[in-house]
Amino acid sequence: MITSVFKKYTPINLIFVVILILVFFLVYEFQDLSWTSSVVSILKKIGLFFILLGSVFLTDFIEKKNGMSKDSSYSMFFFFLFLIFFPSVFNNTSLIISNFFILLALRRLVSLQSLKASKEKIFDASLWIFLASLFYFWSILFIILVFISIVFHVSRDYRNWVLPFIAFFVACIISIFLSLILYNNAFGFINTNVIMNFKIDYFTNNYQNIAFSIYATTCLFFVISMFASLSNKPLVLHSSFKKVIGFFFIGVLIFLVSSNKSNDLLLFTMAPLSIMATSHIEVKQLKLKQEIVLFVLIACSLFAFFSQL
């Protein structure tokens, strides 16, 4: 029954997901109403919500535009479920903006398989990633995905290998400009943000620990499912799914190396995980198995959300 609701991509499903995200966003934000004290703070929250919503729609667009799913609304619903695993992400402006830019880069990289305007796509994707790193530095690791995409599609043209460095030069100019404004030091941004920490000892309560454990188990389930079913996908889609898998593991790497570690960092894994979860649910299988997977995931995400309020 639950799977039938999102089996088709309809305006009603779209509105339903938007309402769900809005309700849970407001439930979390209304715990502390200090942001309602000024018009600027209210506008910031509204802007943050729309960027978050844009990330959900962008994930769905990437998936559908490149034929990685059927005409369903599963990916949007899965993204919502993964979001509420860690409600504190709703307040993390820098991560939400950085993740949105990374998704813009992924959109260009996945479409690279068409071999149309490949140089523009490589430059655009690289620039989006470097701009994302201005909001959260370690998102710069997604540049690895650019070089993977070049290897997959356009490795013979040496100019394609140079383009990411040109984009890096442009981003450096922007970074220095911002550092001079914010830190009065040309390298203040780098000194403040380039810190590593591999320790996972940031949990402030047991419910954060439980949410992390459930999410990690969910990731393991869908990643194994993706690897198991990849050989059955059309050959033309293999590179797209491999980029999604690469995206996910780079997101995990960012979580591992970041110094200011928190569950919020797992936001970088939610878009690719939504695509992998959609791929799993759309595989031909018993209806009961689909229902069980979706029901368990809904129950776990709701428990994680309300336990952390």
C-alpha positions as CSV (number, residue, x, y, z in Angstrom):
1,M,0.0,0.0,0.0
2,I,2.7,2.5,1.0
3,T,4.8,1.7,-2.1
4,S,1.7,2.3,-4.3
5,V,1.5,5.9,-3.2
6,F,4.9,6.8,-4.5
7,K,4.9,4.5,-7.5
8,K,3.9,7.3,-9.8
9,Y,5.3,10.8,-10.1
10,T,2.2,13.0,-9.6
11,P,1.6,16.6,-8.5
12,I,-0.1,15.2,-5.4
13,N,3.0,13.3,-4.4
14,L,5.1,16.3,-5.0
15,I,2.9,18.5,-2.8
16,F,2.8,15.7,-0.2
17,V,6.6,15.5,0.1
18,V,6.9,19.3,0.3
19,I,4.3,19.4,3.1
20,L,6.1,16.6,5.0
21,I,9.5,18.4,4.8
22,L,7.9,21.7,5.8
23,V,6.0,20.2,8.8
24,F,9.1,18.4,10.1
25,F,11.3,21.5,9.5
26,L,8.9,23.6,11.5
27,V,8.5,21.1,14.3
28,Y,12.3,21.2,14.8
29,E,12.7,24.9,14.3
30,F,9.8,25.8,16.7
31,Q,11.7,24.3,19.6
32,D,13.8,27.5,19.7
33,L,11.9,30.6,18.5
34,S,14.8,33.0,18.9
35,W,15.0,33.2,15.1
36,T,11.6,34.8,14.9
37,S,12.8,37.9,16.7
38,S,14.0,39.5,13.5
39,V,12.9,39.7,9.9
40,V,16.4,38.9,8.7
41,S,16.5,35.6,10.7
42,I,13.1,34.6,9.4
43,L,14.1,35.3,5.8
44,K,17.3,33.2,6.4
45,K,15.2,30.2,7.6
46,I,12.8,30.6,4.6
47,G,15.8,30.7,2.3
48,L,17.4,27.7,4.0
49,F,14.2,25.7,3.6
50,F,14.0,26.4,-0.1
51,I,17.6,25.4,-0.7
52,L,16.9,22.2,1.2
53,L,13.8,21.6,-0.9
54,G,15.9,22.4,-4.0
55,S,18.3,19.6,-3.0
56,V,15.5,17.2,-2.9
57,F,14.1,18.2,-6.3
58,L,17.6,18.2,-7.8
59,T,18.2,14.7,-6.7
60,D,15.0,13.6,-8.3
61,F,15.8,15.5,-11.5
62,I,19.3,13.9,-11.7
63,E,17.8,10.5,-11.3
64,K,15.0,10.9,-13.8
65,K,16.8,13.0,-16.4
66,N,19.5,10.3,-16.7
67,G,17.1,7.3,-16.7
68,M,18.2,5.9,-13.4
69,S,14.7,5.3,-12.2
70,K,11.2,4.9,-13.4
71,D,8.6,7.6,-13.3
72,S,8.1,7.5,-9.5
73,S,8.5,9.8,-6.6
74,Y,10.5,7.4,-4.4
75,S,13.7,9.4,-4.4
76,M,12.1,12.5,-3.0
77,F,10.4,10.5,-0.2
78,F,13.6,8.6,0.6
79,F,15.5,11.9,0.8
80,F,12.9,13.2,3.3
81,L,13.2,10.1,5.4
82,F,17.0,10.3,5.5
83,L,16.8,14.0,6.4
84,I,14.8,13.5,9.5
85,F,17.2,10.9,10.8
86,F,19.3,13.9,11.8
87,P,17.0,16.9,12.4
88,S,19.9,19.1,13.6
89,V,20.9,19.4,9.9
90,F,18.0,21.8,9.5
91,N,20.1,24.4,11.3
92,N,23.3,23.7,9.5
93,T,23.3,26.5,6.8
94,S,26.9,25.9,5.5
95,L,26.3,22.2,4.9
96,I,22.9,22.6,3.3
97,I,24.4,25.2,0.8
98,S,27.5,23.2,0.2
99,N,25.5,20.0,-0.5
100,F,23.2,21.9,-2.9
101,F,26.3,23.1,-4.9
102,I,27.7,19.5,-4.9
103,L,24.4,18.3,-6.3
104,L,24.6,20.9,-9.1
105,A,28.1,19.4,-9.8
106,L,26.7,15.9,-9.8
107,R,24.0,16.9,-12.3
108,R,26.7,18.0,-14.8
109,L,28.9,15.0,-14.2
110,V,26.2,12.4,-14.7
111,S,25.0,14.1,-17.9
112,L,28.6,13.9,-19.2
113,Q,27.9,10.4,-20.6
114,S,26.0,12.1,-23.5
115,L,29.5,13.5,-24.6
116,K,27.8,16.8,-25.5
117,A,29.5,20.0,-24.3
118,S,31.8,17.9,-22.2
119,K,34.3,20.7,-21.5
120,E,31.6,23.0,-20.2
121,K,30.3,20.3,-18.0
122,I,33.7,19.4,-16.5
123,F,34.4,23.1,-15.8
124,D,31.0,23.8,-14.3
125,A,31.1,20.7,-12.1
126,S,34.6,21.6,-10.9
127,L,33.6,25.2,-10.1
128,W,30.5,24.1,-8.2
129,I,32.6,21.8,-6.1
130,F,35.2,24.4,-5.3
131,L,32.4,26.9,-4.5
132,A,30.8,24.3,-2.2
133,S,34.2,24.0,-0.4
134,L,33.9,27.7,0.5
135,F,30.9,26.8,2.7
136,Y,32.3,23.5,3.9
137,F,36.0,22.9,3.0
138,W,36.1,19.1,2.9
139,S,33.5,19.0,0.2
140,I,36.5,19.8,-2.0
141,L,37.1,16.0,-2.0
142,F,34.2,15.6,-4.5
143,I,36.7,16.8,-7.1
144,I,37.8,13.2,-7.1
145,L,34.4,12.4,-8.8
146,V,35.3,14.9,-11.6
147,F,38.5,13.0,-12.5
148,I,36.6,9.7,-12.3
149,S,34.1,11.0,-14.8
150,I,36.9,12.2,-17.1
151,V,38.3,8.7,-17.0
152,F,34.9,7.2,-17.8
153,H,34.1,9.4,-20.8
154,V,36.7,11.9,-22.1
155,S,40.2,10.9,-20.9
156,R,41.8,11.1,-24.3
157,D,41.6,14.9,-24.6
158,Y,44.3,16.4,-22.3
159,R,42.4,19.7,-22.1
160,N,39.7,18.0,-20.1
161,W,42.3,17.2,-17.4
162,V,43.3,20.9,-17.2
163,L,39.8,22.3,-16.8
164,P,39.4,21.4,-13.1
165,F,42.6,23.3,-12.3
166,I,41.3,26.4,-14.1
167,A,38.1,26.2,-12.0
168,F,40.3,25.8,-8.9
169,F,42.2,29.0,-9.9
170,V,38.9,30.9,-10.2
171,A,37.7,29.5,-6.8
172,C,41.0,30.5,-5.2
173,I,40.6,34.1,-6.2
174,I,37.1,34.0,-4.7
175,S,38.5,32.4,-1.5
176,I,41.3,34.9,-1.1
177,F,38.8,37.7,-1.6
178,L,36.5,36.3,1.1
179,S,39.4,35.7,3.5
180,L,40.5,39.3,3.2
181,I,37.0,40.4,4.0
182,L,36.2,37.9,6.8
183,Y,39.6,37.3,8.4
184,N,41.8,40.2,7.2
185,N,44.2,37.5,6.0
186,A,44.6,36.1,2.5
187,F,44.9,32.6,3.9
188,G,42.5,32.9,6.9
189,F,39.9,30.7,5.4
190,I,42.3,27.8,4.8
191,N,43.9,28.1,8.2
192,T,40.5,28.1,9.9
193,N,38.8,25.3,7.9
194,V,41.6,22.8,6.9
195,I,41.6,20.6,10.0
196,M,41.4,16.8,10.1
197,N,40.0,14.5,12.8
198,F,39.4,10.8,12.5
199,K,37.9,10.3,15.9
200,I,34.2,9.5,16.2
201,D,33.5,10.7,19.8
202,Y,31.1,13.6,19.2
203,F,27.8,12.1,20.4
204,T,26.0,14.2,23.0
205,N,23.3,11.7,23.8
206,N,22.4,8.0,23.2
207,Y,19.7,8.9,20.7
208,Q,22.3,10.4,18.4
209,N,24.3,7.2,18.6
210,I,21.2,5.1,17.9
211,A,20.2,7.3,14.9
212,F,23.8,7.0,13.5
213,S,23.8,3.2,14.0
214,I,20.4,2.8,12.2
215,Y,21.4,5.1,9.4
216,A,24.8,3.2,9.0
217,T,22.9,-0.1,8.8
218,T,20.5,1.4,6.2
219,C,23.4,2.6,4.1
220,L,25.0,-0.9,4.3
221,F,21.8,-2.5,3.1
222,F,21.2,-0.2,0.1
223,V,24.9,-0.2,-0.9
224,I,25.0,-4.0,-0.9
225,S,21.8,-4.1,-2.9
226,M,23.2,-1.6,-5.4
227,F,26.4,-3.6,-6.0
228,A,24.3,-6.8,-6.2
229,S,21.9,-5.4,-8.9
230,L,24.4,-3.3,-10.9
231,S,25.2,-6.0,-13.4
232,N,21.4,-6.3,-14.2
233,K,21.2,-2.6,-15.0
234,P,21.3,-1.5,-18.7
235,L,25.0,-1.1,-19.7
236,V,24.4,2.5,-20.7
237,L,23.6,3.3,-17.0
238,H,26.6,1.7,-15.4
239,S,28.7,4.8,-15.4
240,S,25.9,6.9,-13.9
241,F,25.3,4.4,-11.1
242,K,29.1,4.1,-10.5
243,K,29.3,7.9,-10.1
244,V,26.4,7.8,-7.6
245,I,28.3,5.1,-5.6
246,G,31.5,7.1,-5.8
247,F,29.5,10.2,-4.6
248,F,28.3,8.2,-1.6
249,F,31.7,6.9,-0.6
250,I,33.3,10.4,-0.9
251,G,30.5,11.6,1.4
252,V,31.5,8.9,3.9
253,L,35.1,10.0,3.5
254,I,34.2,13.6,4.3
255,F,32.5,12.4,7.4
256,L,35.6,10.5,8.5
257,V,38.1,13.3,8.0
258,S,36.2,16.3,9.2
259,S,37.3,17.9,12.4
260,N,34.0,19.3,13.5
261,K,32.4,15.9,13.2
262,S,28.6,15.5,13.6
263,N,25.8,13.5,12.2
264,D,24.9,16.5,10.0
265,L,27.8,15.7,7.8
266,L,26.0,12.6,6.6
267,L,23.9,15.0,4.5
268,F,26.4,14.5,1.7
269,T,25.4,10.8,1.6
270,M,21.7,11.3,1.5
271,A,21.2,12.1,-2.2
272,P,23.2,9.1,-3.5
273,L,21.6,6.9,-0.9
274,S,18.1,8.1,-2.0
275,I,19.0,7.1,-5.6
276,M,20.3,3.7,-4.5
277,A,17.2,3.1,-2.3
278,T,14.9,4.0,-5.2
279,S,16.8,1.5,-7.4
280,H,16.3,-1.2,-4.8
281,I,12.6,-0.6,-4.3
282,E,12.0,-0.6,-8.1
283,V,13.7,-3.9,-8.7
284,K,11.1,-6.6,-9.4
285,Q,10.4,-8.4,-6.2
286,L,7.6,-9.5,-3.9
287,K,5.3,-6.6,-3.0
288,L,5.5,-7.6,0.6
289,K,9.3,-7.2,0.7
290,Q,9.0,-3.7,-0.7
291,E,6.4,-2.8,1.8
292,I,8.5,-4.2,4.7
293,V,11.6,-2.2,3.6
294,L,9.6,1.0,3.3
295,F,7.7,0.5,6.5
296,V,10.8,-0.3,8.6
297,L,12.6,2.8,7.1
298,I,9.7,5.1,7.9
299,A,9.5,3.7,11.5
300,C,13.2,4.1,12.0
301,S,13.3,7.7,10.7
302,L,10.3,8.8,12.8
303,F,11.9,7.3,15.9
304,A,15.2,8.9,15.2
305,F,13.6,12.3,14.6
306,F,11.3,12.5,17.6
307,S,13.9,10.9,20.0
308,Q,16.3,13.8,19.2
309,L,13.9,16.7,19.7
